[in-house]
Amino acid sequence: MATIKRDGYNEPKCWVKYPELRPSRGKNQKKKDEDDNPVLSVMALSTRSGLNRHSWCFDNGIAKHIIYIHANFESYTLNNGSLQTVLTANGPATPLDSGTVRMEIKGYNSKPLKLELKDILYLLFILVNLFSRQ
């Protein structure tokens, strides 16, 4: 097997070399980790072209909304250990907070549409806000 030479490559967590580490695919499917804690799976593409801290990307592969700029929260609660571990492309991550974000977007015929997203997870290292279809 060829050696992968890519920025951010982490051989001990390589799904190609260790297929048993690959998360299961399936709608709303949860996986248990070694500590018997529920795990959510998040897949996201990191990009910077035309995005800012108020930009949102729709990701139909995630189970929860994710936010990376804490200032976007309308209200939040610190993680007291009750939030599930999130499995990302960089490995497991624990959300720091969970909260609510309110925003206004262009709706039908460019009319303003007000949205309130609840139970959004705050993950510091995800470099884009992710909107789930769930």
C-alpha positions in Angstrom: 0.0 0.0 0.0 1.3 3.4 -0.9 2.1 6.0 1.7 -0.2 9.0 1.7 1.6 12.4 1.9 -1.0 15.0 2.5 -1.3 18.0 4.9 -3.3 16.9 7.9 -2.8 13.1 7.1 -2.9 11.1 10.4 -1.8 7.6 9.7 -3.1 6.0 13.0 -6.6 7.3 12.0 -6.4 6.4 8.3 -9.6 4.8 7.0 -7.8 3.4 4.0 -5.1 1.6 6.0 -7.5 0.8 8.9 -11.0 0.3 7.4 -12.4 -0.6 10.8 -12.0 3.0 11.9 -14.4 4.3 9.1 -17.7 5.5 10.6 -20.8 3.7 9.6 -23.0 5.4 7.0 -26.7 5.6 7.4 -29.5 8.0 8.2 -29.4 9.1 11.8 -27.1 6.2 12.6 -25.2 6.5 15.8 -22.0 4.6 16.7 -20.7 3.7 20.2 -17.1 4.5 21.0 -14.9 2.7 23.5 -16.3 4.6 26.5 -19.9 3.7 25.4 -20.7 7.3 24.6 -22.9 8.1 21.6 -21.0 9.5 18.7 -22.3 11.8 15.9 -20.6 11.9 12.5 -19.7 15.1 10.7 -18.2 15.5 7.3 -17.3 19.0 6.1 -15.2 20.5 3.4 -12.9 23.3 4.6 -13.0 26.3 2.3 -12.3 30.0 2.5 -13.4 31.3 -0.9 -16.2 33.9 -0.4 -17.1 32.7 3.1 -17.1 34.8 6.3 -18.1 34.2 9.9 -21.7 34.7 9.0 -21.7 32.3 6.0 -23.6 29.0 6.3 -23.0 25.8 4.3 -25.8 23.2 3.9 -24.5 19.7 4.7 -27.0 16.9 4.3 -24.6 14.4 5.8 -24.5 15.9 9.3 -27.0 15.2 12.1 -26.7 18.5 13.9 -26.1 22.2 13.1 -22.5 23.2 13.8 -21.3 26.7 14.5 -17.6 27.9 14.7 -18.0 31.5 15.7 -19.2 31.8 19.3 -20.4 35.4 18.8 -23.2 34.1 16.5 -25.0 32.6 19.4 -28.2 34.3 20.6 -28.0 32.2 23.7 -26.0 29.2 24.8 -25.3 26.7 27.5 -21.8 25.4 28.4 -21.2 21.7 27.9 -21.6 20.0 31.3 -20.6 16.7 29.8 -24.0 15.9 28.4 -23.2 16.7 24.8 -22.3 13.8 22.5 -18.9 13.4 21.1 -18.8 14.4 17.4 -16.7 12.3 14.9 -15.1 14.6 12.4 -12.6 14.0 9.6 -9.9 15.0 12.1 -11.2 12.6 14.7 -13.5 12.8 17.7 -14.3 16.2 19.1 -16.3 17.4 22.1 -18.6 20.4 21.6 -17.8 23.3 24.0 -21.4 24.7 24.0 -24.8 24.3 22.6 -27.2 27.1 21.9 -29.6 29.0 19.7 -28.8 31.2 16.6 -31.3 33.6 15.0 -30.8 34.8 11.5 -32.6 36.4 8.5 -32.2 35.0 5.0 -33.7 35.7 1.6 -36.8 33.6 1.2 -39.3 33.2 -1.6 -39.2 36.3 -4.0 -36.3 37.6 -1.9 -38.6 38.4 1.0 -36.9 38.2 4.4 -37.3 34.9 6.2 -36.4 34.6 9.9 -34.9 31.4 11.1 -34.2 30.1 14.6 -31.8 27.2 14.9 -31.8 25.4 18.2 -29.4 22.9 19.8 -26.5 24.1 17.6 -23.1 22.6 18.6 -20.1 24.9 19.0 -17.0 23.2 17.6 -14.0 25.5 17.5 -12.0 23.8 14.8 -14.7 23.4 12.1 -14.0 26.5 10.0 -17.5 27.0 8.6 -21.0 27.2 10.0 -22.9 24.0 9.0 -26.6 23.8 8.5 -28.1 20.3 8.8 -31.1 19.0 6.9 -32.3 17.3 10.1 
